[in-house]
């Protein structure tokens, strides 16, 4: 009976040790799960911020395009008004070629300035777009690594 009692006590000790080990593993898994969830939340937040910045950039680009269109329309109307004013002054006479050339030179200079401005805007937007794309790629890489870690934790 004493031998049986000792055997049962040893078995209880073994079961208690196994229980403690299982509880330690459960605690480690819970901690790992919390860390994974936190990393996913941070990655999601970073991705949301990058998307918001991209939307803002697109909005800025649209407003710049609208502004450029308005300026071009205004310049065109201005040139038409100059030609009309010149035509009313001369009535049926043909304006001197120098006047026509001067107006065309002004229009040409304005067009060149507008082209230079648009090229600068394009370069700035390209740089901004590339930086946003890089941020999105980085956020995607972080999300993938976080998911990989989560998968490893799940495997454990």
Backbone as a ProteinNet text record, in pm:
[ID]
protein_1_A
[PRIMARY]
XXXXXXXXXXXXXXXXXXXXXXXXXXXXXXXXXXXXXXXXXXXXXXXXXXXXXXXXXXXXXXXXXXXXXXXXXXXXXXXXXXXXXXXXXXXXXXXXXXXXXXXXXXXXXXXXXXXXXXXXXXXXXXXXXXXXXXXXXXXXXXXXXXXXXXXXXXXX
[TERTIARY]
82.6	0	88.6	195.6	287.2	355.1	392.2	456	357.9	234	131.9	109.8	109.2	93.2	209.5	332.2	450.4	442.5	400	385.5	283.2	172.2	68.4	117.1	192.9	248.9	345.9	428.7	521.6	444.7	340.9	258.7	194.2	147.2	87.8	192.4	317.2	425.3	455.4	459.7	484.6	373.4	250.3	136.4	139.2	177.7	188.3	297.3	410.7	519.5	473.4	404.3	351.9	251.7	169.5	72.2	142.6	246.9	322.3	386.5	442.3	502.1	397	282.2	173.7	126.7	115.7	74.4	177.6	306.1	412.3	403.8	378.6	363.2	242.1	132.6	11.5	40.5	110	144.7	232.1	330.7	419.4	340.9	248.2	165.5	75.4	18.6	-66.4	15.2	136.7	223.2	260.2	293.6	329.4	211.3	92.3	-27.6	-50.4	-32.5	-48.7	52.7	177.8	281.2	248.7	200.7	163.7	49.9	-52.4	-165.4	-120.4	-30.7	20.4	97.9	180.9	258.3	165.7	60.3	-35.6	-106.6	-146.1	-211.8	-120.6	6.3	101.4	122	133.7	152.7	29.6	-86.5	-210.5	-221.1	-184	-187.7	-90.6	28.6	128.4	80.2	19.4	-34.1	-146.8	-231.5	-340.4	-284.7	-180.5	-118.6	-60.2	4.9	64	-45.2	-157.4	-268.6	-326.5	-337	-390.2	-299	-168.1	-73.3	-84.4	-104.3	-119.1	-245	-355.2	-478.8	-456.7	-385.2	-357.8	-275.2	-177.3	-92.9	-174.7	-263.4	-349.5	-438.3	-491.4	-576	-497.2	-373.9	-286.9	-259.7	-234.5	-209.2	-330.5	-448.2	-570.3	-590.6	-564.9	-583	-481.1	-357	-255.1	-297.3	-349.6	-394.6	-508.7	-600.7	-712.1	-661.9	-568.1	-509.7	-439.5	-365.3	-294.8	-394.1	-502.5	-604.3	-666.3	-694.6	-752.2	-655.9	-528.3	-427.8	-418.9	-417.9	-411.1	-533.1	-651.4	-773.8	-768	-718.7	-707.7	-610.1	-497.8	-398.5	-455	-525.8	-584.8	-687.1	-770.6	-871.4	-802.5	-695.1	-621.5	-563.2	-504.8	-446.8	-556.6	-669.8	-781	-831.1	-837.2	-881.5	-782.4	-652.4	-551.3	-565.4	-584.1	-602.5	-729.6	-836	-962.9	-947.8	-879.3	-858.8	-774.8	-674.1	-588.1	-665.6	-750.3	-829.3	-928.9	-987.8	-1084.6	-1015.4	-891.8	-818.8	-786.7	-757.1	-713.5	-828.2	-943.3	-1060.8	-1025.2	-1025.5	-1005	-858.3	-776.1	-634.1	-571.1	-476.6	-400.5	-301.2	-292.8	-197.5	-54.2	33.5	172.8	226.9	311.8	368.6	444.6	505.1	579	485.8	363.7	267.7	224.4	199.3	160	273.2	395.3	511.2	530.4	510.3	526.5	424.5	299.4	196.9	231	278.2	315	434.5	529.1	644.2	600.2	507.4	455.4	387.9	305.5	237	338.6	441.7	546.2	619.7	654.6	722.5	633.7	505.1	412	401.3	395.4	387.1	513.2	629.6	755.7	758.3	714.9	711.4	616.8	502.6	405.8	462.9	530.6	592.8	697.9	780.1	882.8	817.9	712	642.4	582	520.6	460.9	567	682.1	790	839.9	853.6	894.8	791.6	663.9	557.5	559.3	581.7	588.2	701.5	819.2	934	904.7	845.8	814.1	712.2	610.9	509.9	568.4	658.4	724.8	804.3	879.8	956.3	862.9	755.9	660	594	556.3	494.3	591.1	717.1	816.7	836.2	839.8	857.2	734.8	616.3	494.2	492.4	534.6	539.6	639.8	752.6	853	796.3	722.4	661.6	558.8	480.9	382.4	450.5	558.5	632.3	690.2	744.4	799.5	690.5	575.2	463.9	417.8	414.6	375	476.1	604	709.1	691.7	661.1	641.1	520.5	413.3	293.4	324.4	398.1	434.1	518.2	619.4	703.8	622.9	530	444.9	356.3	302.2	218.8	301.5	425.6	513.7	541.5	569.3	590.3	466.6	352.2	226	206.2	240.8	228.7	320.6	443.5	536.7	480	419.1	359.6	244.7	163.2	53.4	104.6	214.9	275.1	322.1	376.5	420.2	301.8
-117.6	0	126	120.2	233	254.3	146.1	155.3	217.9	173.8	227.3	376.1	414.3	553.8	638.2	589	660.1	674.6	567	572	678	684	782	924.7	943.1	1075.6	1119.6	1027.7	1059.2	1095.5	1023	1050.8	1188.8	1225.5	1358.1	1466	1443.4	1541.1	1557.8	1446.2	1451.8	1529.5	1501.4	1571.1	1720.8	1756.7	1897.8	1967.3	1897.1	1953.8	1975	1877.3	1889	2003.8	2018.9	2127.2	2263	2277.8	2404.4	2434.4	2331.3	2350.5	2393.8	2331.4	2367.5	2510.2	2547	2684	2784.7	2751.7	2841.6	2857.6	2747.4	2755.4	2839.8	2823.3	2902.2	3050.6	3083.8	3224.5	3279.8	3200.3	3244.7	3266.3	3177.2	3192.3	3315.2	3338.9	3457.9	3585.4	3587.4	3703.5	3722.2	3614.9	3620.6	3670.3	3623.1	3666.5	3816.3	3866.3	4010	4091.2	4042.7	4113.3	4114.9	4002.5	3993.8	4090.5	4092.9	4183.6	4329	4359.8	4497.2	4533.1	4442.1	4467.8	4485.1	4404.4	4416.7	4551.2	4592.1	4722.3	4836	4829.8	4934.9	4938.4	4822.8	4816.2	4869.8	4834.4	4882	5033.9	5084.4	5229.4	5301	5246.2	5306.7	5302.9	5193.7	5181.5	5282.4	5300.8	5399.2	5540.6	5571.2	5703.8	5723.8	5620.4	5630.5	5649.9	5578	5594	5734.3	5787.1	5922.4	6025.5	6006.8	6098.6	6089.6	5969.4	5951.1	6021.1	6009.6	6078.8	6230.1	6278.4	6421.3	6466.1	6386.2	6418.1	6420.5	6322.7	6320.7	6444.4	6481.8	6601.1	6725.7	6733.9	6846.4	6851.5	6736.2	6728.9	6775.1	6731.5	6772.9	6923.9	6980.1	7124.8	7201.3	7149	7213.2	7208.1	7095.1	7082.4	7178.9	7191.9	7285.1	7429.1	7460.9	7595.3	7625.3	7527.9	7544.3	7566.4	7490.2	7505.1	7645.2	7692.2	7826.6	7933	7918.1	8014.5	8012.7	7894.9	7884	7947.3	7922	7982.3	8134.6	8182.1	8327.2	8387.7	8323.3	8373.4	8373.7	8267.1	8258.2	8370.3	8392.7	8499.3	8635.7	8651.5	8777.3	8802.9	8701	8716.2	8746.4	8677.6	8703.1	8846.1	8893.5	9031.1	9130.4	9100.1	9189	9193.7	9077.5	9074	9148.4	9129.8	9196.8	9348.1	9390	9533.9	9591.2	9519.9	9566.1	9572.3	9474.8	9470.1	9584.8	9620.5	9730.5	9864.4	9874.9	9999.3	10018.6	9912.6	9920.7	9905.6	9860.8	9834.1	9733.8	9778.6	9688.1	9672.3	9760.9	9752.4	9632.4	9575.6	9464.5	9526.2	9467.8	9522.6	9498.7	9585.9	9568	9433.2	9375.4	9243.9	9247.2	9361.8	9374.2	9356.2	9413.1	9398.8	9252.7	9190.1	9048.8	8965.2	8992.5	8919.2	8946.7	9070	9103.5	9026.9	9022.3	8946.7	8797.9	8745.9	8604.2	8575.5	8669.2	8651.7	8650.4	8739.1	8741.1	8607.7	8561.9	8434	8319.9	8325.4	8222.5	8223.5	8342.4	8353	8299.7	8335.6	8286.2	8134	8082	7936.5	7869.2	7927.3	7871.9	7872.8	7985	7993.7	7889.2	7872.6	7773.7	7632.8	7604.9	7473.1	7449.6	7548.6	7533.7	7508.5	7582.3	7564.3	7424.7	7380	7246.7	7137.8	7157.9	7059.9	7053.9	7169.8	7171.6	7101.2	7131	7065.7	6914.6	6876	6732.9	6664.9	6728.8	6670.5	6657.5	6761	6757.5	6647.7	6636.9	6533.2	6393.7	6379.1	6249.5	6210.2	6307	6277.9	6238.7	6313.3	6285.7	6149.6	6119.6	5990.2	5876.6	5892.7	5788.1	5766.7	5874.9	5859	5791.3	5822.7	5759.4	5612	5580.7	5441	5363.8	5426.1	5360.2	5335.2	5432.3	5415.4	5302.4	5294.1	5187.2	5050.6	5044.2	4918.4	4878	4974.9	4947.2	4898.6	4963.9	4922.2	4781	4753.4	4619.8	4515.2	4548.9	4457.9	4431.3	4535.9	4521.4	4432.4	4453.5	4371.5	4225.6	4201.1	4063.7	3998.5	4073.6	4014.5	3988.7	4079	4060.2	3937.1	3921.8	3804.6	3676.5	3684.9	3568	3530.6	3632.3	3606.6	3548	3600.7	3550.3	3404.9	3373.8	3237.1	3143.6	3193	3112.3	3088.5	3191.4	3178	3078.2	3085.3	2992	2849.1	2834.2	2701.6	2647.6	2737	2695.3	2648.1
0	0	0	79.9	86.5	-48	-113.7	-245.8	-344.9	-337.6	-426.4	-398.9	-271.4	-231.2	-284.5	-272.9	-326.3	-477.9	-542.4	-687.9	-728.4	-659.2	-688.8	-659.9	-551.7	-520.9	-630.5	-677.4	-787.3	-914.6	-938.9	-1056.1	-1045.2	-927.5	-904.2	-927.5	-874.4	-895.9	-1045.3	-1117.5	-1262.7	-1333.5	-1294.6	-1356.4	-1323.3	-1199.6	-1161.7	-1243.7	-1262	-1342.9	-1487.8	-1544.1	-1680	-1688.5	-1584.7	-1581.2	-1581.1	-1499.6	-1495.9	-1631	-1694.7	-1826.8	-1928.8	-1925.8	-2017.8	-1991.9	-1863.3	-1829.9	-1878.5	-1866.5	-1913.7	-2065.6	-2136.5	-2282.4	-2319.8	-2247.1	-2274.1	-2253.6	-2145.6	-2118.5	-2231.1	-2275.9	-2383.4	-2512	-2542.8	-2662.9	-2654.2	-2536	-2518.5	-2538.9	-2481.8	-2497.6	-2643.6	-2709.5	-2850.5	-2934.2	-2900.4	-2972.2	-2953.9	-2831.8	-2806.1	-2884.7	-2886.8	-2962.4	-3111.2	-3162.5	-3303.4	-3335.2	-3250	-3271.5	-3269.2	-3177.9	-3169.1	-3295.6	-3344	-3466.5	-3586.3	-3594.1	-3704	-3696.1	-3576.5	-3559.2	-3602.7	-3560.2	-3597.8	-3749	-3810.4	-3955.1	-4027.6	-3977.7	-4038.1	-4025.5	-3910.3	-3888.1	-3982.1	-3995.4	-4084.1	-4228.3	-4268.5	-4403.4	-4425.5	-4326.2	-4337.1	-4353	-4275.9	-4287.8	-4427.3	-4479.9	-4613.5	-4718.5	-4703.2	-4797.7	-4788.7	-4667.5	-4648.1	-4715.6	-4699	-4763.8	-4914.7	-4967	-5111.1	-5160.8	-5085.7	-5122.7	-5123.9	-5023.6	-5014.8	-5134.4	-5171.7	-5287	-5415.3	-5431	-5549.2	-5553.4	-5438.1	-5430.3	-5468.2	-5418.1	-5451.4	-5601.2	-5660.5	-5804.5	-5883.2	-5841.8	-5910.3	-5899.9	-5782.8	-5766.4	-5851.2	-5858.2	-5942.9	-6089.3	-6133.7	-6272.5	-6301.1	-6206	-6222.6	-6229.8	-6142.3	-6140.2	-6272.7	-6322.4	-6449.2	-6562.9	-6562.3	-6666.4	-6661.3	-6540.2	-6525.8	-6577.8	-6545	-6591.6	-6743.2	-6801.2	-6947.3	-7012.7	-6956.7	-7010.3	-7000.7	-6886.4	-6867.8	-6969.4	-6989.4	-7085.1	-7226.7	-7260.3	-7393.4	-7413.5	-7313.2	-7321.6	-7331.3	-7257.1	-7260.3	-7399.3	-7457.7	-7591.7	-7694.8	-7681.8	-7773.6	-7758.9	-7635.1	-7611.5	-7671.8	-7660.4	-7719.9	-7871.8	-7931.6	-8077	-8116.9	-8040.9	-8071.2	-8056.8	-7951	-7930.5	-8043.2	-8082.8	-8191	-8322.7	-8344.5	-8467.5	-8471.6	-8357.4	-8357.1	-8380.1	-8338	-8360.4	-8507.9	-8574.8	-8713.8	-8812	-8762.4	-8846.5	-8956	-9077.5	-9190.4	-9226.2	-9172.8	-9206.4	-9136.9	-9201.7	-9143.4	-9045.3	-8922.2	-8825.2	-8874.2	-8832.8	-8876.1	-8826.5	-8905.7	-8874.1	-8742.3	-8709.9	-8583.9	-8464.4	-8474.5	-8364.9	-8347.7	-8459.3	-8454.7	-8395.3	-8440.7	-8388.6	-8239.9	-8198	-8056.7	-7972.3	-8019.9	-7947.4	-7943	-8054.4	-8057.8	-7967.2	-7961.8	-7872.8	-7726.9	-7692.7	-7555.7	-7523.5	-7616.8	-7596.3	-7585.8	-7667.9	-7665.5	-7531.2	-7480.6	-7351.4	-7238.1	-7241.8	-7140.3	-7145.9	-7266.3	-7282.1	-7228.5	-7257	-7205.6	-7052.5	-6995.3	-6849.7	-6791.1	-6855.8	-6808.4	-6820.1	-6928.9	-6947.7	-6840.2	-6812	-6708.1	-6571.6	-6544.4	-6416.9	-6407.6	-6515.8	-6516.7	-6503.4	-6565.5	-6552.7	-6408.6	-6345.5	-6204.1	-6116.9	-6141.5	-6066	-6088.2	-6212.5	-6245.9	-6171.3	-6170.1	-6100.2	-5951.1	-5893.3	-5750.3	-5720.3	-5804.3	-5783.5	-5804.8	-5900.7	-5920.7	-5796.6	-5741.7	-5620.9	-5506.7	-5491.4	-5384.9	-5404.1	-5527.7	-5557.7	-5529.6	-5568.4	-5543.6	-5394.2	-5317.7	-5172.8	-5111.7	-5160.8	-5110.2	-5147.9	-5270	-5312.4	-5227.3	-5198.1	-5114.1	-4974.3	-4922.1	-4789.8	-4792	-4899.7	-4911	-4921.9	-4999.8	-5012.9	-4877.7	-4805.6	-4672.9	-4577.8	-4580.5	-4493.9	-4531.7	-4660.8	-4704.9	-4657.4	-4662.8	-4616	-4466.3	-4390.8	-4246.5	-4218.9	-4294	-4275.1	-4306.5	-4416.4	-4452	-4342.6	-4292.1	-4188.1	-4061.3	-4030.2	-3913.3	-3931.2	-4051.1	-4076.6	-4072.2	-4119.9	-4113.7	-3968.6	-3887.1	-3744.4	-3679.5	-3717.6	-3662.7	-3703.4	-3824.9	-3873.3	-3794.6	-3765.7	-3686.7	-3547.4	-3489.7	-3356.9	-3361.7	-3465.9	-3480.6	-3493.6	-3568.7	-3582.8	-3448.8	-3365.2	-3232.1	-3151
[MASK]
++++++++++++++++++++++++++++++++++++++++++++++++++++++++++++++++++++++++++++++++++++++++++++++++++++++++++++++++++++++++++++++++++++++++++++++++++++++++++++

